[in-house]
Amino acid sequence: MKAEEIIWGAVALIILYLSWKTIAPLLSAIFFAGILAYAVLPLHKRLIQKTTPKNSALILTALVIGGSALITVELILIIKNLIVSFYEDIMAFLSWSLKLELPFGMHDLLQKLYSQLTPKLSEYVQNYAFSIPSYLIQLVVFFAAFYAFLVNSEEIKRQIHALIPRGHEHLAEKLLKRADITLQALIRAWLLLNIAKGIIMTLGLWGLGITDFPTALLAGLLTILFSFIPLFEGWMIWVVAAIYLLKQGDILRALAISTYGALFVSPVPDFTIRPKLVAKEAKLDEIMVLVGMIGGVWAFGVKGLIIGPIVLNLVSALTKEWKRLKAQQS
């Protein structure tokens, strides 16, 4: 009997390992699909009152696909322009430096650098081009998971509650409530801050005279959209504006928009204002939220922005519960 149990245990471990290897490359897409589905769940529940859960999920998924298509196209164009611009500037600088009268040996050094850098940059551009299909596959998985989470939201809720061990319902409910409060706070802070970033970016581009108001407004809308993409955030817009101004020879305004963007759009507000908003909503310590965000990113990548604060909040809830039990025993 023991041998049979060992064999079946080994089979189960192999299946779990293979399952993990299958899901791991798509884990980020599934994770953020779950977060977005959770964010729009109140809207989904309202739509269910007028139609079926499947139709509601289809409508919301179609809206997300439309928004994602716009973001993807703009993202590809911006990244392409950044890479091409960077490549051209590097090549132009190296070509210019080779024509200068330099000390003995410097020309050979620059020539060697030029010959090594050119294939490296070309390889980077090719890798970027080949990464686009992978990104599109992640998007497909994201949409499918988003739809599945919405359609099965009630069943998922039932299954989570079914996993709670008997006799520990009180603690489990408390932990679920703390996780729910923290996640809602993160989503609200994310939404409010992203809208504020868009407005600030619009005012900055227009106020500094970099572009007219309609174009600045479009840049502000793109800032809001990109701010919903972890890692990219709103810094992409002011970086593009700064590069454009540098190429035009307008160094002062390039420095101005870079300083303005870094301080008021991204990344500074992400690590100052966002923790304050989350801490206020979830009734947590600001330092705990900041540590959760930074440590979470360090440990889990971009997903850690959400996982980190939730985990620390759960630790805080467990500590309080443990203290309560100790007080009762004494």
C-alpha positions in Angstrom: 0.0 0.0 0.0 2.9 2.3 0.8 4.6 1.7 -2.5 1.3 2.5 -4.3 0.9 5.7 -2.4 4.5 6.7 -3.2 4.0 6.1 -6.9 0.7 8.1 -7.0 2.4 10.8 -4.9 5.2 11.0 -7.5 2.8 11.0 -10.4 0.9 13.9 -8.7 4.1 15.8 -8.2 5.2 15.3 -11.8 1.7 16.5 -13.0 1.9 19.6 -10.7 5.4 20.4 -11.9 4.5 20.1 -15.6 1.3 22.2 -14.9 3.5 24.9 -13.4 6.0 24.8 -16.3 3.0 25.2 -18.6 1.4 28.1 -16.8 4.6 30.0 -15.6 5.3 31.8 -18.9 1.7 33.1 -18.9 1.3 33.8 -15.2 1.6 37.5 -15.5 -1.1 37.7 -18.1 -3.4 35.5 -16.0 -2.6 37.4 -12.8 -3.4 40.9 -14.3 -6.5 39.5 -16.0 -7.7 38.4 -12.5 -7.0 41.9 -11.1 -8.8 43.7 -13.9 -11.7 41.3 -13.6 -11.9 42.0 -9.9 -11.8 45.8 -10.6 -14.7 45.6 -13.0 -16.7 43.1 -11.0 -19.2 45.7 -9.7 -19.9 46.8 -13.3 -20.3 43.1 -14.3 -22.8 42.5 -11.5 -24.9 45.5 -12.7 -24.9 44.3 -16.3 -26.0 40.8 -15.1 -29.2 42.3 -13.9 -30.0 43.2 -17.6 -28.4 40.3 -19.4 -26.7 36.9 -18.8 -23.3 36.5 -17.2 -21.8 35.4 -20.5 -23.1 38.4 -22.4 -21.9 40.7 -19.7 -18.5 39.2 -19.8 -18.4 39.4 -23.6 -19.3 43.1 -23.5 -16.6 43.9 -21.0 -14.1 41.8 -22.8 -14.8 43.5 -26.1 -14.3 46.9 -24.4 -11.0 45.8 -22.9 -9.9 44.4 -26.3 -10.7 47.7 -28.0 -8.7 49.7 -25.4 -5.8 47.2 -25.5 -5.6 47.4 -29.3 -5.2 51.2 -29.1 -2.6 50.9 -26.4 -0.7 48.2 -28.2 -0.5 50.1 -31.5 0.6 53.3 -29.7 3.1 51.3 -27.6 4.7 49.6 -30.6 5.0 52.9 -32.5 6.5 54.7 -29.6 9.0 51.9 -28.7 9.9 51.6 -32.4 10.6 55.3 -32.7 12.6 55.3 -29.5 14.8 52.4 -30.7 15.3 53.8 -34.2 16.1 57.3 -32.8 18.5 55.8 -30.3 20.2 53.7 -33.0 20.5 56.6 -35.4 21.9 58.9 -32.7 24.6 56.4 -31.6 25.6 55.7 -35.2 25.8 59.4 -36.0 27.9 60.1 -32.9 30.3 57.3 -33.7 30.6 58.4 -37.4 31.2 62.0 -36.3 33.8 61.0 -33.7 35.8 59.0 -36.3 36.3 62.2 -38.3 37.8 64.1 -35.4 41.6 64.6 -34.9 42.1 62.4 -31.8 45.2 61.2 -29.9 47.1 58.2 -31.2 45.2 54.9 -30.8 41.8 56.6 -30.2 40.7 56.1 -33.8 41.4 52.4 -33.6 39.5 52.1 -30.3 36.5 53.9 -31.7 36.6 51.8 -34.9 36.6 48.7 -32.8 33.7 50.0 -30.7 31.8 50.9 -33.9 32.3 47.4 -35.4 31.2 45.7 -32.1 28.3 48.0 -31.3 26.6 47.9 -34.7 25.8 44.1 -34.7 24.8 44.4 -31.0 22.3 47.2 -31.7 21.0 45.3 -34.8 20.5 42.2 -32.6 18.6 44.3 -30.0 16.3 45.6 -32.7 15.7 42.1 -34.1 14.9 40.8 -30.6 12.4 43.6 -30.1 10.7 42.6 -33.4 10.6 39.0 -32.4 9.2 39.8 -29.0 6.0 41.2 -30.5 4.4 37.8 -31.3 5.1 36.8 -27.7 3.4 39.9 -26.4 0.4 39.2 -28.7 0.1 35.7 -27.3 0.2 37.1 -23.8 -2.7 39.5 -24.8 -4.8 36.6 -26.1 -4.3 34.7 -22.9 -5.1 37.9 -20.9 -8.4 38.4 -22.7 -9.4 34.7 -22.4 -8.6 34.7 -18.7 -10.4 38.0 -18.1 -13.5 36.5 -19.7 -13.2 33.3 -17.8 -12.8 35.1 -14.4 -15.9 37.2 -15.0 -18.1 34.3 -16.2 -17.0 32.1 -13.3 -16.8 34.8 -10.6 -19.5 33.4 -8.4 -18.1 29.8 -8.7 -14.6 31.0 -7.9 -16.0 32.8 -4.8 -17.8 29.6 -3.7 -14.6 27.5 -4.2 -12.5 29.9 -2.1 -15.0 29.7 0.7 -15.2 25.9 0.4 -11.4 25.7 0.9 -11.6 27.4 4.3 -11.0 24.7 7.1 -13.8 24.2 9.5 -13.3 26.0 12.8 -11.2 28.7 11.2 -14.0 30.5 9.4 -13.6 33.7 11.5 -9.9 34.1 10.8 -10.2 33.2 7.1 -13.1 35.7 6.6 -11.0 38.4 8.4 -8.0 37.7 6.1 -10.2 37.7 3.0 -11.7 41.0 4.1 -8.2 42.6 4.6 -7.1 41.3 1.2 -10.2 42.7 -0.4 -9.8 46.1 1.3 -6.2 46.4 0.3 -6.9 45.3 -3.3 -9.7 47.9 -3.6 -7.4 50.6 -2.2 -4.7 49.7 -4.7 -7.2 49.8 -7.6 -8.7 53.1 -6.5 -5.3 54.7 -5.9 -4.1 53.4 -9.3 -7.2 54.9 -11.1 -7.1 58.3 -9.3 -3.3 58.7 -9.7 -3.4 57.7 -13.4 -6.1 60.3 -14.2 -4.1 62.9 -12.3 -1.0 62.0 -14.3 -2.8 62.5 -17.5 -4.0 65.9 -16.5 -0.6 67.0 -15.2 1.1 65.7 -18.4 -1.4 67.7 -20.5 -0.8 70.9 -18.5 3.0 70.4 -18.6 3.3 69.9 -22.4 0.9 72.8 -23.0 2.2 75.1 -20.3 5.9 74.7 -21.4 4.8 75.5 -25.0 6.0 72.2 -26.3 2.8 71.6 -28.3 -0.7 72.9 -28.8 -3.5 72.1 -26.4 -5.3 69.3 -28.6 -2.0 67.5 -29.0 -1.2 67.9 -25.3 -4.6 66.6 -24.4 -4.0 63.5 -26.6 -0.6 63.0 -24.9 -2.4 63.2 -21.5 -4.9 60.5 -22.6 -2.1 58.3 -23.7 -0.4 58.9 -20.4 -3.5 57.7 -18.6 -3.7 54.6 -20.8 0.0 53.7 -20.5 -0.2 54.3 -16.7 -2.4 51.2 -16.5 0.4 49.1 -18.0 2.8 48.2 -15.2 6.5 49.0 -15.9 5.7 51.3 -18.8 3.7 53.8 -16.9 3.4 57.5 -17.9 7.1 58.2 -18.2 7.1 57.0 -21.8 5.3 60.2 -22.9 7.7 62.7 -21.3 10.7 60.7 -22.4 9.5 60.8 -26.1 8.9 64.6 -25.7 12.4 65.1 -24.2 14.0 63.1 -27.0 12.1 65.1 -29.6 13.2 68.4 -28.1 16.8 67.3 -27.8 16.8 66.3 -31.5 15.4 69.8 -32.2 18.3 71.4 -30.2 15.9 72.7 -27.5 18.0 71.5 -24.5 16.3 73.8 -21.9 12.8 72.6 -22.6 14.0 69.0 -22.8 15.5 69.3 -19.3 12.3 71.1 -18.1 9.9 68.4 -19.4 12.2 65.7 -18.1 12.3 67.2 -14.6 8.6 68.0 -14.6 7.7 64.5 -15.9 9.9 62.6 -13.4 8.7 64.7 -10.4 5.0 65.0 -11.2 4.1 62.1 -13.6 6.4 59.1 -13.2 8.3 57.6 -11.4 8.4 59.9 -8.2 4.6 59.9 -7.6 4.5 56.1 -7.9 6.6 55.9 -4.7 5.3 58.9 -2.8 1.7 59.7 -3.6 0.5 56.1 -4.4 1.6 54.6 -1.0 -0.2 57.5 0.7 -3.4 56.9 -1.2 -3.3 53.2 -0.6 -2.5 53.6 3.1 -5.3 56.0 3.6 -7.9 53.8 1.8 -6.7 50.5 3.5 -5.9 52.1 6.9 -2.3 51.0 6.7 1.0 52.5 7.5 2.5 54.4 4.6 6.0 52.9 5.1 4.4 49.4 5.1 2.7 50.1 1.8 6.0 51.5 0.3 8.0 48.6 1.5 5.4 46.2 0.2 5.5 47.8 -3.3 9.3 48.0 -3.5 9.9 44.6 -1.9 7.1 43.0 -3.9 8.6 44.2 -7.2 12.0 42.9 -6.1 10.6 39.5 -5.3 7.8 39.0 -7.8 8.5 41.5 -10.6 5.7 43.8 -11.7 3.1 41.6 -10.0 4.7 42.6 -6.7 3.2 46.1 -6.9 -0.1 44.4 -5.9 1.1 41.2 -4.1 3.5 43.0 -1.8 1.1 45.4 0.0 -1.6 42.7 0.3 0.9 40.2 1.8 2.1 42.7 4.4 -1.5 43.6 5.2 -2.3 39.9 5.8 0.8 39.6 8.0 -0.5 42.6 10.0 -4.0 41.0 10.3 -2.4 37.7 11.5 -0.3 39.5 14.0 -3.3 41.3 15.5 -5.3 38.0 15.6 -2.4 36.2 17.3 -2.2 39.0 19.9 -5.9 38.8 20.5 -5.7 35.0 21.1 -2.8 35.5 23.4 -4.7 38.1 25.4 -7.7 35.7 25.7 -5.5 32.9 26.9 -3.9 35.0 29.6 
